[in-house]
Amino acid sequence: MDTTDTAISIGSLDFTPDWAKRGAGVSMGGVRPERDDDRAEQPRRDERRTGPKRRDDRRDQRPAKRRFEQLKPLDADIKVLPDSKALGTVIRRLQGDGRAYKLMDLVYFFLDNPGSVLLKVEPRDETLFRRCKACSFVSTSEEDVLSHILSCHLSDYYDERKVEGEPPKGNFTSVAKCGLSGVLIGPPNMHDFNSAVREMIRTRYPDMREEDYRSRIEIVRDQETIEQWRKEAALRTLYFRKGAKEGEAGLSRAEAEGEFRRSFLLSLLETQRHVAITADKALSSPCRPLAEAARRALEAARRSPHPMFFALHGAFHNRKMHFFRVNDPHGYEFVTGAELKELDCEHAIPELRRIVDLLVASPCRTKQEIVQSPDDEKHLAWLVSTGHIVAFSNGVYSAVEKFPKYGPKWRDRRENENTAELA
């Protein structure tokens, strides 16, 4: 069993180092070399000149060149820091399981999980941010934030209910049908048809532009389909203000949005000069310059992770975590919630002394190699919780010393010693 660590699992969080996620290689196809018989099949130059002039078929098959416009990122200073919520989760786990984690692996856990990274964005120009107070959604466009609030927070103030009513009356000769889902939207001449279209986009296709969705709408003039729509339309969706009294009339979606705009919308919107936003929200922001700036900041942090390293080191130090290096003064730095201290073997029971002596003589052993009885498992857990042995995150154990042993070379050395003893 290889003792090198390829992943760290802390609760529901995946602490997989960035280097472990990289692919092993890329398969690249080659170009078949030209053979003599291939050249023989090609017409001679003078033969190609005969006949009517025409465009080269291969040129016709070439795809048109796309013109990519360089997206200019937001002109801002961005600090990449650990998010406090994710940091609290990691610290609680470190305090709870007593294991030692390589600090640089924790750095890449944060950098590879945008929801665990906090970006502090300070524009260098006069750009202002609009922010949703309810969920910290951010954009430089007020319209983006207003649209987000209507889409995501209307349900915080209104309850949605299905109410049986009368089928729509009138002479309808056609009905619009969603070309993507087959849902009947309603007659195009219906007074709230546009509201129904926008509701379809909001609930089913939020990432689709309205003009693109409208191009997929089909008009059906079949009478049977029209009658089907009448029956479906009898079941209406109405909105009731939270805490509404019994018997209060419901509102349509358009009416609820209008009341929401007048009563609550502006109270959820605020303007900020600087913002602190998690990287996942910045990357998904409709403000493309902000998303591009966030993407570049994360890429720069991965290339040079030292700022995140020192930020985590300081945060762990403030929470009384303990640090040590392995193998020698230049070895990897680890962090653990348990304070490491050697066991006083002279006053320890034989079972504890046996485990410690075993790891002193042969470090980097797995649990299966240490535990010989159910009592040994309890003794091992006690030694880990009290810091009398080092439990590494990759599942191996070593004795406590100034520079605890870690890595495959110690296991290789042990296997070589066992082989020598057998010889």
N, C-alpha and C positions, 0 to 999 in steps of 0.2 A: 504493500500500500504506500503510495507516494504521500509524503507528509507536506508537500507544498500546498499552499492555500490558493484555490482558484475561485472561491466564492465565500462570502460572509452572509449569513442570514440572521437578521435581527428582527424578531417579530414578523410582521407582514412586509417588512422592507427588504428589498433585494440588494445586498451589499456585494455586487459583483464587480471586481476591478475592471477598469476600462480595458486593460491589456487582455483580459480573458474573454472579452466580447469581440475582439477583432477577428476577422476571418483568417483562415489559414492561407489563402491564396486566391488568385483569380485565374480562371481558365480563359486563355486567349486563343482564338482560331487563327490559323495561318493562311497564307495565300498560296494556292497551288502554283508551282513553277510552270512556266511555259515549256511545252515539249516540242520536239521537231515536228510531230504529226499535227499538232495544233497550228503551227505556222504554215504547214502545207495546205491546210484547209482554208486559210485566209486568201482573199483575192490579191493579185498583184496591184501595185500602185496605178499602173496604166489602165487596168480593168476597173478599178474603183472610180476612175474619172469618167467612164462612159455612162450614158443614161442620164435621165433628168436629175437636176439638182434637188436635193431635199435635205431637211434637217436630220441630224444624226438621231437615230431612235434612242440611243443611250442618253443623249442630252434631254430628250423628252421625258425619260423616266426619272431624271434627277429631281428630288424634292426641292421645292422653292426654299431659298434661304430665309430663315426667320430672323427678324430684326429684334434683338433683345435690347431693351432699354435698361441701362444700368440704374438700379434702384439706389437712391441716395439715402443712407441711414440718417436717423435723427442726430443732429449735431449736439452731443451731450457727453458729459462725463458719467460713466457707469461703474459703480462699485459692485463687485460680485461677493456676496456674503452668504453664510448659512441661514436658512429661514428658522426663526425661533421655535416654531411648532415642531418641525422635523428634528431640530437640535435637541429639544426636550425629550422627544421619543428615544433618540439615540442615547442620551445620557441616562435615562431611566433604565434602559436595557443594560448599559454598561454597569450601572450600580446593582442591577439585579442578578446577572448571571455570573459575575466574577471573571469573565473571560477577557483575554487580552487581544486587542485588535490593532492591526498595523495602521498607523495614523494616515499614511498616504492612501490606503484603500478606502478609508472613510472620506478622505478628500474627494476621491473620484466617485464615491457613492453620491455625494451631493451634486457634483458637477454633471453626472450622468442622469440625474433625476431632476428635471427643471422645476417640479413642484416643491423641491427641497431647497431651492436657491432663491435668495432675496436679492433683487436688483435695486440699488439706489440710483435714480436717474436725475441728473441735474443738467438741464439744457444750458448751452453756452450762449444762446440767443434769447429772444423774448418769447419763446414758445411757452404756452400755458397748457396745463393738462386739465381735462374734465374727468371727474371720477364719480362712480356710483358709490354712495355711502353704504348701501346694503351689502355689497360683495366686493368692493374695491376694483371693479372693472374700470379700466383706464383707456382713454384715447385723447388725442389732441383735437378731435372733432366733437362738438357738442351734440350734433345730430346722431353720431354713433352711440353715444352714451344714452341719449333719450330713447333711441330705438331699442337698446339693450334693456333699459328699465321697463319699458312697456312689454317687451317679450318675456322677460324673466321674473318680474316682480309684481305683475298685476295680480297673480294668485296669492300674494301676501296680503292683499286687501279685499279680494273678492272670491267667493266660492262659486265654482262652476257646477251647474246641475242640468240634467236632461229633463225636460218637461214636455208632456204629451199635450198637443194642441190641435187646432183645426188645420186640415190640409190647405195649402195656398189656393186661393180662388183667382180665376182669371183665365183668359184664353192664351195658352202657351203653345207655340208651334214648334219649338225646339228646346233642347236642353244641352248645356255644356258638360262635357265629361273630361275628367283628368286623363290625359293620354299616358301617364306614368303608372297610376294606381287603379284606374277604372272607376274612381269615385265620381258620382254625379254631383256637380257643383250647383247647378241651377240654370234657369233660362237667362240668356244674356241681357234681356230687357227687364230683368228683375231689379228693383231699386237698390238692393243691397248685394248685387252680384260682385262688384269690385271688392267689397268687404269679405265676401266668401272666398274670393281668389286669394286675397292676402292672408286669410286665416289658414288656407291650405298650405301656403308657402311657409307660414310661421310654424305650423304644427308638424308638417311632413318634410319640407324641403328648405330648411332655414339657410342653407348655403347656396341656394339657387337665386339668381337674379330674377326679378319679376318679369321682365321682358322675355327672358329665356323660358320661364315657366308658361307664360301665356302662349308662346309659340307651340307648346305641346298640348294645348287644349283642343278637344275635338267637339264639333257641333253635331248632335244627333237629332234627327227629326222623326224618329220612330215613336208612334203614339204609345206603344207599350212601355217604352223607356221613360217617356214623360210622366205616365201614370205611376211608374215605380218611384220617380223622384218626388211626386206629390206625397206618397205614403211616407217616404223617408223624411221629407221636410216637415211632416206633422210632429216629429220628435225634435223639438228645438233645444238648443243650448243657450241657457240664460245665466246671467251673472248676478249674484246677490252680495251686497256689501257685507263683510264679516260683522256679525252681531246684529244683523237686520232682524226686525220684528216679524213675527208670524203674519203671513198674509201680505207682506210687502211685495210689490211688483218687481219682477226681474228685469234685467237690462240685456239688450243684445251686446255683442262684442264691441261694436262701434260705439254704442252708448256708454258702455263701461269704460272704454278707453278715453272717451271725451270727459267723463266725470273724473277719471283718474288723473288726466292731464291737469284739470283745473284744481284738484284738491291735494294731490300728493306728489306729482312728478318733480316739480322744482325743488321740493324739500329733500329729495334724494340725490340731487345733483350738487356737486361742489367743484370749485376751481382751485387748482394748486400750482405752485411754481415748481416744486420738486415732488417727486413721488417715490414711494417704496412699493415695489410690486414683485410678486413671485415670477420667476422666469417663464413658467408655463402660461400664465396669463398674458405676459408681454409677447410671447411668441405667437399666441392666438389672437392678438389684438387686431381689429380691422384697420388700425393705423399702421400701414406698412412700413413707414420709416422707423417707428418704434420697434416693430417686430424684427426688422433687419438689424437695428442697432443692438437689440438683445441677443440675436443669433451670433453676431460678431463678438460681442462681449463674452459669451459662453465659450466660443471657439478659442478666443485669446486666453481665457482662464484655463482651458484644458491644456493649451500649449505651455503655459507658465502657471502652474497651480500653487506657487508659493504664497500669494496673498490669501487664498482659501486655507492653505495649510496653517499659516500663522493665526488666522481668525479662529479656526477650530482649536488650535493649541491654546489660545487665550481663553476661549469659552470653557474648555475642559479644565483648565487650571483654576478658573474662577469657581467651578463646581466641585473642586477638591478631587479631581481625577488624578491618577498616578501615572507617571511616565517612566519608561526604562528603554534601554537599547539592548539588542541581542548580539551575542557572539563576541563583540569588541566595541571600543568607543565609537567606531564608524558604522556600526550595524544599523539595521532598520529601527526606527523609533516606534514603540508600541504604547498604547494607552489602556488602562484598566480601572475598574472601580474599586478593586481590592488593593489594599496596601501590602506590598510584598515584604515578607520577613521570614527568615530561616526558622525552621522548627527546632526547638530545644530537644534534641533526640535523647539526651540523657534522662529526661523526666517524662518522655512520651511512652505510650503503651507500645508493645512490640508490633502490633498491626500497622500503626502509623509510621513507626520507624522503618518497617520493611518497605513501604511504598516510597518513602523519601530516599532511602539508601538505594533502591532500585533505579530511581531517576537520576541520582547523583552518578552512579556507575554507568548508566545507559540512558541518556536523555532522549527526548522526542519519541516517547512511546505512546501508543494509542491506548484507549480505555480497555480494549479487549486484551491487550498485553499486560495490563496492570491488575485488573480485577480477577480474582480467583474464587471469590465467594460473595454472597449478598452483602455480608458485612464489609467487605472491601469496597463495594460501591458506595456505601454510606461514608466510610472513612475518606474515600477519594473526594466526595462532594464536600465534606467538612474541611479538608485541606485546601480545596479551591476557594471556598467561601471566606476562609480566614487568611488567605494569601500565603500559605505555607508552601504551595507549589504553584507553578505557572500553567494555566490552562489556555492554550492558544486557540484562536478562532477556527483553525483548520482541524481541530480535534486531537491534537497531540499535547503531551504534558512534559514539562521539564522541571528540574529542581530550581529553587530560588538561589541565585548567586548574583554577583555584581553585573554580569552580562549573561543572562540565561541563554542556554543553547537553543537554536532555532534553525530550521532549514533541512534540506535533504542530505547535506554532507554528513550530518551527525548520524543519521540513520544508515547511510552507506558505510560509515566507519564501523557502526555496530555490527552490520551484516558481515563485513570483512573480518571482524574479530571473531564472530561466531563460526565463520568458515574456517578460520585458522585453528580454532579450538577443535573442530571436528577432524581436521587434518592431523 
